Amino acid sequence: MGIDIDMVICLLESVMLKLYFVRHGESIANLLHEFSNTGCKHPLTENGINQAKLLADQLSGLQITQIYSSPILRAWNLD
């Protein structure tokens, strides 16, 4: 009895995991050339907000089931 390659491919496709790593958009800290990893001191710039919205449009057709994000303002706030 041989291995059914189509069945193996089907099984692999059903357990495949895709990870998308995304960095935050441009922040005030980027413009100031400052290292910033805490709090609300450096929000996204208008350009950074536009970058995030463009990325959201590009990812909108994907079936994303979970999102993990930093709690830092620039990673999640688009106000």
Biopython code that builds the backbone (N, CA, C, O; Angstrom):
import numpy as np
from Bio.PDB.StructureBuilder import StructureBuilder

atoms = [
    (1, "MET", "N", (0.844, -1.175, 0.000)),
    (1, "MET", "CA", (0.000, 0.000, 0.000)),
    (1, "MET", "C", (0.893, 1.243, 0.000)),
    (1, "MET", "O", (1.713, 1.421, 0.901)),
    (2, "GLY", "N", (0.733, 2.097, -1.006)),
    (2, "GLY", "CA", (1.551, 3.297, -1.124)),
    (2, "GLY", "C", (0.917, 4.501, -0.439)),
    (2, "GLY", "O", (-0.215, 4.439, 0.039)),
    (3, "ILE", "N", (1.661, 5.584, -0.405)),
    (3, "ILE", "CA", (1.185, 6.832, 0.199)),
    (3, "ILE", "C", (0.403, 7.603, -0.859)),
    (3, "ILE", "O", (0.875, 7.774, -1.982)),
    (4, "ASP", "N", (-0.781, 8.064, -0.504)),
    (4, "ASP", "CA", (-1.606, 8.886, -1.386)),
    (4, "ASP", "C", (-1.140, 10.336, -1.237)),
    (4, "ASP", "O", (-1.501, 11.013, -0.275)),
    (5, "ILE", "N", (-0.340, 10.803, -2.189)),
    (5, "ILE", "CA", (0.253, 12.141, -2.099)),
    (5, "ILE", "C", (-0.802, 13.235, -2.058)),
    (5, "ILE", "O", (-0.602, 14.257, -1.403)),
    (6, "ASP", "N", (-1.926, 13.039, -2.748)),
    (6, "ASP", "CA", (-2.997, 14.038, -2.705)),
    (6, "ASP", "C", (-3.570, 14.161, -1.288)),
    (6, "ASP", "O", (-3.900, 15.261, -0.845)),
    (7, "MET", "N", (-3.684, 13.057, -0.594)),
    (7, "MET", "CA", (-4.191, 13.078, 0.777)),
    (7, "MET", "C", (-3.189, 13.782, 1.699)),
    (7, "MET", "O", (-3.583, 14.537, 2.588)),
    (8, "VAL", "N", (-1.908, 13.533, 1.487)),
    (8, "VAL", "CA", (-0.871, 14.186, 2.296)),
    (8, "VAL", "C", (-0.922, 15.694, 2.080)),
    (8, "VAL", "O", (-0.854, 16.458, 3.042)),
    (9, "ILE", "N", (-1.041, 16.126, 0.838)),
    (9, "ILE", "CA", (-1.115, 17.564, 0.537)),
    (9, "ILE", "C", (-2.355, 18.169, 1.176)),
    (9, "ILE", "O", (-2.290, 19.253, 1.755)),
    (10, "CYS", "N", (-3.470, 17.484, 1.075)),
    (10, "CYS", "CA", (-4.714, 17.961, 1.675)),
    (10, "CYS", "C", (-4.555, 18.111, 3.189)),
    (10, "CYS", "O", (-4.998, 19.109, 3.757)),
    (11, "LEU", "N", (-3.941, 17.151, 3.835)),
    (11, "LEU", "CA", (-3.725, 17.221, 5.284)),
    (11, "LEU", "C", (-2.790, 18.365, 5.652)),
    (11, "LEU", "O", (-3.029, 19.080, 6.625)),
    (12, "LEU", "N", (-1.735, 18.536, 4.880)),
    (12, "LEU", "CA", (-0.801, 19.629, 5.146)),
    (12, "LEU", "C", (-1.481, 20.983, 4.998)),
    (12, "LEU", "O", (-1.277, 21.877, 5.819)),
    (13, "GLU", "N", (-2.283, 21.133, 3.960)),
    (13, "GLU", "CA", (-2.977, 22.401, 3.748)),
    (13, "GLU", "C", (-3.946, 22.705, 4.879)),
    (13, "GLU", "O", (-4.176, 23.872, 5.199)),
    (14, "SER", "N", (-4.511, 21.684, 5.483)),
    (14, "SER", "CA", (-5.475, 21.913, 6.551)),
    (14, "SER", "C", (-4.813, 22.325, 7.865)),
    (14, "SER", "O", (-5.486, 22.876, 8.736)),
    (15, "VAL", "N", (-3.524, 22.074, 8.030)),
    (15, "VAL", "CA", (-2.841, 22.436, 9.271)),
    (15, "VAL", "C", (-1.794, 23.524, 9.072)),
    (15, "VAL", "O", (-1.083, 23.873, 10.014)),
    (16, "MET", "N", (-1.692, 24.054, 7.887)),
    (16, "MET", "CA", (-0.704, 25.096, 7.620)),
    (16, "MET", "C", (-1.053, 26.366, 8.401)),
    (16, "MET", "O", (-2.220, 26.742, 8.506)),
    (17, "LEU", "N", (-0.056, 26.998, 8.930)),
    (17, "LEU", "CA", (-0.209, 28.219, 9.697)),
    (17, "LEU", "C", (0.527, 29.327, 8.958)),
    (17, "LEU", "O", (1.690, 29.170, 8.587)),
    (18, "LYS", "N", (-0.148, 30.435, 8.750)),
    (18, "LYS", "CA", (0.499, 31.586, 8.142)),
    (18, "LYS", "C", (0.593, 32.685, 9.183)),
    (18, "LYS", "O", (-0.393, 33.025, 9.837)),
    (19, "LEU", "N", (1.778, 33.231, 9.328)),
    (19, "LEU", "CA", (2.002, 34.335, 10.252)),
    (19, "LEU", "C", (2.380, 35.573, 9.450)),
    (19, "LEU", "O", (3.208, 35.504, 8.541)),
    (20, "TYR", "N", (1.785, 36.679, 9.783)),
    (20, "TYR", "CA", (2.114, 37.955, 9.158)),
    (20, "TYR", "C", (2.675, 38.850, 10.248)),
    (20, "TYR", "O", (1.997, 39.135, 11.235)),
    (21, "PHE", "N", (3.898, 39.288, 10.073)),
    (21, "PHE", "CA", (4.522, 40.200, 11.030)),
    (21, "PHE", "C", (4.471, 41.599, 10.428)),
    (21, "PHE", "O", (4.912, 41.824, 9.301)),
    (22, "VAL", "N", (3.930, 42.528, 11.196)),
    (22, "VAL", "CA", (3.754, 43.887, 10.700)),
    (22, "VAL", "C", (4.296, 44.850, 11.747)),
    (22, "VAL", "O", (3.995, 44.736, 12.935)),
    (23, "ARG", "N", (5.085, 45.780, 11.292)),
    (23, "ARG", "CA", (5.601, 46.820, 12.191)),
    (23, "ARG", "C", (4.633, 47.988, 12.152)),
    (23, "ARG", "O", (3.934, 48.195, 11.159)),
    (24, "HIS", "N", (4.594, 48.743, 13.227)),
    (24, "HIS", "CA", (3.718, 49.915, 13.267)),
    (24, "HIS", "C", (4.127, 50.911, 12.186)),
    (24, "HIS", "O", (5.245, 50.863, 11.673)),
    (25, "GLY", "N", (3.224, 51.799, 11.854)),
    (25, "GLY", "CA", (3.523, 52.854, 10.888)),
    (25, "GLY", "C", (4.447, 53.896, 11.495)),
    (25, "GLY", "O", (4.879, 53.785, 12.642)),
    (26, "GLU", "N", (4.732, 54.893, 10.704)),
    (26, "GLU", "CA", (5.629, 55.970, 11.139)),
    (26, "GLU", "C", (5.070, 56.641, 12.396)),
    (26, "GLU", "O", (3.889, 56.983, 12.456)),
    (27, "SER", "N", (5.929, 56.823, 13.391)),
    (27, "SER", "CA", (5.520, 57.495, 14.625)),
    (27, "SER", "C", (6.349, 58.759, 14.825)),
    (27, "SER", "O", (7.340, 58.991, 14.134)),
    (28, "ILE", "N", (5.923, 59.555, 15.771)),
    (28, "ILE", "CA", (6.664, 60.774, 16.111)),
    (28, "ILE", "C", (8.094, 60.422, 16.523)),
    (28, "ILE", "O", (9.035, 61.151, 16.209)),
    (29, "ALA", "N", (8.251, 59.293, 17.232)),
    (29, "ALA", "CA", (9.589, 58.867, 17.655)),
    (29, "ALA", "C", (10.498, 58.638, 16.446)),
    (29, "ALA", "O", (11.689, 58.944, 16.498)),
    (30, "ASN", "N", (9.942, 58.102, 15.361)),
    (30, "ASN", "CA", (10.746, 57.914, 14.145)),
    (30, "ASN", "C", (11.264, 59.252, 13.636)),
    (30, "ASN", "O", (12.430, 59.366, 13.258)),
    (31, "LEU", "N", (10.409, 60.252, 13.624)),
    (31, "LEU", "CA", (10.813, 61.573, 13.126)),
    (31, "LEU", "C", (11.846, 62.233, 14.019)),
    (31, "LEU", "O", (12.714, 62.971, 13.553)),
    (32, "LEU", "N", (11.735, 61.953, 15.329)),
    (32, "LEU", "CA", (12.680, 62.538, 16.293)),
    (32, "LEU", "C", (13.937, 61.688, 16.465)),
    (32, "LEU", "O", (14.848, 62.069, 17.199)),
    (33, "HIS", "N", (13.990, 60.544, 15.794)),
    (33, "HIS", "CA", (15.097, 59.590, 15.932)),
    (33, "HIS", "C", (15.300, 59.192, 17.391)),
    (33, "HIS", "O", (16.424, 59.112, 17.887)),
    (34, "GLU", "N", (14.166, 58.943, 18.066)),
    (34, "GLU", "CA", (14.193, 58.527, 19.461)),
    (34, "GLU", "C", (13.770, 57.075, 19.576)),
    (34, "GLU", "O", (12.926, 56.598, 18.817)),
    (35, "PHE", "N", (14.368, 56.375, 20.538)),
    (35, "PHE", "CA", (13.938, 55.026, 20.863)),
    (35, "PHE", "C", (12.773, 55.168, 21.828)),
    (35, "PHE", "O", (12.889, 55.827, 22.861)),
    (36, "SER", "N", (11.660, 54.552, 21.490)),
    (36, "SER", "CA", (10.476, 54.679, 22.333)),
    (36, "SER", "C", (9.759, 53.346, 22.400)),
    (36, "SER", "O", (9.365, 52.802, 21.368)),
    (37, "ASN", "N", (9.585, 52.810, 23.601)),
    (37, "ASN", "CA", (8.878, 51.539, 23.715)),
    (37, "ASN", "C", (7.896, 51.499, 24.874)),
    (37, "ASN", "O", (7.496, 50.421, 25.312)),
    (38, "THR", "N", (7.508, 52.658, 25.369)),
    (38, "THR", "CA", (6.540, 52.668, 26.461)),
    (38, "THR", "C", (5.536, 53.798, 26.282)),
    (38, "THR", "O", (5.831, 54.831, 25.681)),
    (39, "GLY", "N", (4.363, 53.577, 26.810)),
    (39, "GLY", "CA", (3.368, 54.620, 26.969)),
    (39, "GLY", "C", (2.824, 55.259, 25.713)),
    (39, "GLY", "O", (2.901, 54.716, 24.611)),
    (40, "CYS", "N", (2.269, 56.438, 25.930)),
    (40, "CYS", "CA", (1.568, 57.164, 24.872)),
    (40, "CYS", "C", (2.365, 58.358, 24.364)),
    (40, "CYS", "O", (1.799, 59.263, 23.750)),
    (41, "LYS", "N", (3.643, 58.370, 24.608)),
    (41, "LYS", "CA", (4.457, 59.537, 24.280)),
    (41, "LYS", "C", (4.572, 59.781, 22.776)),
    (41, "LYS", "O", (4.640, 60.932, 22.344)),
    (42, "HIS", "N", (4.594, 58.730, 21.986)),
    (42, "HIS", "CA", (4.858, 58.895, 20.555)),
    (42, "HIS", "C", (3.801, 58.201, 19.696)),
    (42, "HIS", "O", (3.995, 57.055, 19.290)),
    (43, "PRO", "N", (2.703, 58.868, 19.418)),
    (43, "PRO", "CA", (1.670, 58.273, 18.571)),
    (43, "PRO", "C", (2.110, 58.246, 17.103)),
    (43, "PRO", "O", (3.170, 58.760, 16.746)),
    (44, "LEU", "N", (1.284, 57.643, 16.279)),
    (44, "LEU", "CA", (1.551, 57.644, 14.846)),
    (44, "LEU", "C", (1.404, 59.055, 14.289)),
    (44, "LEU", "O", (0.616, 59.861, 14.783)),
    (45, "THR", "N", (2.182, 59.327, 13.252)),
    (45, "THR", "CA", (2.013, 60.570, 12.510)),
    (45, "THR", "C", (0.842, 60.387, 11.546)),
    (45, "THR", "O", (0.311, 59.282, 11.427)),
    (46, "GLU", "N", (0.442, 61.431, 10.871)),
    (46, "GLU", "CA", (-0.609, 61.310, 9.854)),
    (46, "GLU", "C", (-0.182, 60.311, 8.783)),
    (46, "GLU", "O", (-0.994, 59.515, 8.312)),
    (47, "ASN", "N", (1.094, 60.355, 8.400)),
    (47, "ASN", "CA", (1.614, 59.389, 7.432)),
    (47, "ASN", "C", (1.518, 57.961, 7.981)),
    (47, "ASN", "O", (1.157, 57.040, 7.248)),
    (48, "GLY", "N", (1.837, 57.774, 9.262)),
    (48, "GLY", "CA", (1.747, 56.456, 9.889)),
    (48, "GLY", "C", (0.320, 55.934, 9.921)),
    (48, "GLY", "O", (0.087, 54.741, 9.725)),
    (49, "ILE", "N", (-0.633, 56.824, 10.167)),
    (49, "ILE", "CA", (-2.046, 56.432, 10.146)),
    (49, "ILE", "C", (-2.441, 56.000, 8.742)),
    (49, "ILE", "O", (-3.141, 55.001, 8.573)),
    (50, "ASN", "N", (-1.998, 56.745, 7.735)),
    (50, "ASN", "CA", (-2.288, 56.367, 6.351)),
    (50, "ASN", "C", (-1.642, 55.030, 5.984)),
    (50, "ASN", "O", (-2.235, 54.229, 5.261)),
    (51, "GLN", "N", (-0.434, 54.793, 6.480)),
    (51, "GLN", "CA", (0.233, 53.508, 6.240)),
    (51, "GLN", "C", (-0.573, 52.358, 6.848)),
    (51, "GLN", "O", (-0.743, 51.312, 6.222)),
    (52, "ALA", "N", (-1.062, 52.559, 8.062)),
    (52, "ALA", "CA", (-1.851, 51.523, 8.738)),
    (52, "ALA", "C", (-3.158, 51.251, 7.998)),
    (52, "ALA", "O", (-3.563, 50.097, 7.854)),
    (53, "LYS", "N", (-3.810, 52.296, 7.536)),
    (53, "LYS", "CA", (-5.061, 52.123, 6.785)),
    (53, "LYS", "C", (-4.813, 51.402, 5.460)),
    (53, "LYS", "O", (-5.614, 50.560, 5.054)),
    (54, "LEU", "N", (-3.719, 51.724, 4.793)),
    (54, "LEU", "CA", (-3.366, 51.040, 3.543)),
    (54, "LEU", "C", (-3.117, 49.557, 3.805)),
    (54, "LEU", "O", (-3.576, 48.704, 3.045)),
    (55, "LEU", "N", (-2.397, 49.253, 4.870)),
    (55, "LEU", "CA", (-2.151, 47.861, 5.222)),
    (55, "LEU", "C", (-3.461, 47.129, 5.533)),
    (55, "LEU", "O", (-3.650, 45.985, 5.120)),
    (56, "ALA", "N", (-4.361, 47.791, 6.260)),
    (56, "ALA", "CA", (-5.657, 47.182, 6.574)),
    (56, "ALA", "C", (-6.407, 46.842, 5.286)),
    (56, "ALA", "O", (-7.017, 45.777, 5.188)),
    (57, "ASP", "N", (-6.367, 47.726, 4.311)),
    (57, "ASP", "CA", (-7.003, 47.451, 3.012)),
    (57, "ASP", "C", (-6.352, 46.256, 2.334)),
    (57, "ASP", "O", (-7.042, 45.409, 1.766)),
    (58, "GLN", "N", (-5.021, 46.185, 2.391)),
    (58, "GLN", "CA", (-4.296, 45.096, 1.731)),
    (58, "GLN", "C", (-4.561, 43.748, 2.406)),
    (58, "GLN", "O", (-4.550, 42.712, 1.741)),
    (59, "LEU", "N", (-4.795, 43.755, 3.706)),
    (59, "LEU", "CA", (-5.035, 42.510, 4.443)),
    (59, "LEU", "C", (-6.513, 42.130, 4.507)),
    (59, "LEU", "O", (-6.846, 41.040, 4.970)),
    (60, "SER", "N", (-7.393, 43.005, 4.055)),
    (60, "SER", "CA", (-8.830, 42.786, 4.246)),
    (60, "SER", "C", (-9.363, 41.531, 3.564)),
    (60, "SER", "O", (-10.381, 40.994, 4.002)),
    (61, "GLY", "N", (-8.724, 41.052, 2.524)),
    (61, "GLY", "CA", (-9.197, 39.858, 1.837)),
    (61, "GLY", "C", (-8.718, 38.557, 2.455)),
    (61, "GLY", "O", (-9.138, 37.481, 2.028)),
    (62, "LEU", "N", (-7.855, 38.634, 3.443)),
    (62, "LEU", "CA", (-7.319, 37.431, 4.077)),
    (62, "LEU", "C", (-8.236, 36.959, 5.197)),
    (62, "LEU", "O", (-8.953, 37.754, 5.805)),
    (63, "GLN", "N", (-8.207, 35.685, 5.458)),
    (63, "GLN", "CA", (-8.995, 35.136, 6.561)),
    (63, "GLN", "C", (-8.132, 35.097, 7.823)),
    (63, "GLN", "O", (-7.600, 34.050, 8.193)),
    (64, "ILE", "N", (-8.005, 36.226, 8.460)),
    (64, "ILE", "CA", (-7.194, 36.337, 9.674)),
    (64, "ILE", "C", (-8.081, 35.993, 10.862)),
    (64, "ILE", "O", (-9.158, 36.565, 11.033)),
    (65, "THR", "N", (-7.623, 35.063, 11.671)),
    (65, "THR", "CA", (-8.435, 34.608, 12.799)),
    (65, "THR", "C", (-7.992, 35.191, 14.131)),
    (65, "THR", "O", (-8.787, 35.256, 15.068)),
    (66, "GLN", "N", (-6.737, 35.616, 14.231)),
    (66, "GLN", "CA", (-6.259, 36.193, 15.484)),
    (66, "GLN", "C", (-5.246, 37.286, 15.186)),
    (66, "GLN", "O", (-4.494, 37.221, 14.213)),
    (67, "ILE", "N", (-5.251, 38.281, 16.045)),
    (67, "ILE", "CA", (-4.274, 39.367, 15.948)),
    (67, "ILE", "C", (-3.665, 39.564, 17.330)),
    (67, "ILE", "O", (-4.381, 39.647, 18.328)),
    (68, "TYR", "N", (-2.349, 39.636, 17.378)),
    (68, "TYR", "CA", (-1.624, 39.931, 18.610)),
    (68, "TYR", "C", (-0.916, 41.253, 18.400)),
    (68, "TYR", "O", (-0.239, 41.442, 17.389)),
    (69, "SER", "N", (-1.063, 42.160, 19.333)),
    (69, "SER", "CA", (-0.501, 43.492, 19.170)),
    (69, "SER", "C", (0.132, 43.974, 20.465)),
    (69, "SER", "O", (-0.268, 43.581, 21.561)),
    (70, "SER", "N", (1.106, 44.814, 20.313)),
    (70, "SER", "CA", (1.698, 45.500, 21.458)),
    (70, "SER", "C", (0.639, 46.422, 22.061)),
    (70, "SER", "O", (-0.220, 46.924, 21.336)),
    (71, "PRO", "N", (0.687, 46.651, 23.365)),
    (71, "PRO", "CA", (-0.258, 47.589, 23.978)),
    (71, "PRO", "C", (0.141, 49.055, 23.782)),
    (71, "PRO", "O", (-0.588, 49.959, 24.191)),
    (72, "ILE", "N", (1.285, 49.285, 23.161)),
    (72, "ILE", "CA", (1.767, 50.659, 22.980)),
    (72, "ILE", "C", (0.884, 51.393, 21.963)),
    (72, "ILE", "O", (0.488, 50.825, 20.945)),
    (73, "LEU", "N", (0.590, 52.638, 22.250)),
    (73, "LEU", "CA", (-0.334, 53.456, 21.461)),
    (73, "LEU", "C", (-0.113, 53.345, 19.957)),
    (73, "LEU", "O", (-1.070, 53.130, 19.214)),
    (74, "ARG", "N", (1.100, 53.484, 19.503)),
    (74, "ARG", "CA", (1.354, 53.509, 18.065)),
    (74, "ARG", "C", (1.053, 52.194, 17.374)),
    (74, "ARG", "O", (0.965, 52.147, 16.147)),
    (75, "ALA", "N", (0.894, 51.120, 18.144)),
    (75, "ALA", "CA", (0.625, 49.813, 17.558)),
    (75, "ALA", "C", (-0.864, 49.552, 17.329)),
    (75, "ALA", "O", (-1.217, 48.627, 16.597)),
    (76, "TRP", "N", (-1.731, 50.338, 17.935)),
    (76, "TRP", "CA", (-3.156, 50.041, 17.792)),
    (76, "TRP", "C", (-4.067, 51.234, 17.613)),
    (76, "TRP", "O", (-5.204, 51.050, 17.178)),
    (77, "ASN", "N", (-3.647, 52.422, 17.915)),
    (77, "ASN", "CA", (-4.537, 53.584, 17.867)),
    (77, "ASN", "C", (-4.436, 54.300, 16.543)),
    (77, "ASN", "O", (-3.344, 54.677, 16.117)),
    (78, "LEU", "N", (-5.581, 54.494, 15.879)),
    (78, "LEU", "CA", (-5.585, 55.189, 14.593)),
    (78, "LEU", "C", (-6.361, 56.495, 14.649)),
    (78, "LEU", "O", (-6.802, 56.994, 13.614)),
    (79, "ASP", "N", (-6.534, 57.058, 15.842)),
    (79, "ASP", "CA", (-7.261, 58.331, 15.964)),
    (79, "ASP", "C", (-6.446, 59.474, 15.413)),
    (79, "ASP", "O", (-6.897, 60.619, 15.432)),
]
sb = StructureBuilder()
sb.init_structure("model")
sb.init_model(0)
sb.init_chain("A")
sb.init_seg("    ")
for serial, (resi, resn, name, xyz) in enumerate(atoms, 1):
    if name == "N":
        sb.init_residue(resn, " ", resi, " ")
    sb.init_atom(name, np.array(xyz, "f"), 0.0, 1.0, " ", f" {name:<3s}", serial, name[0])
structure = sb.get_structure()
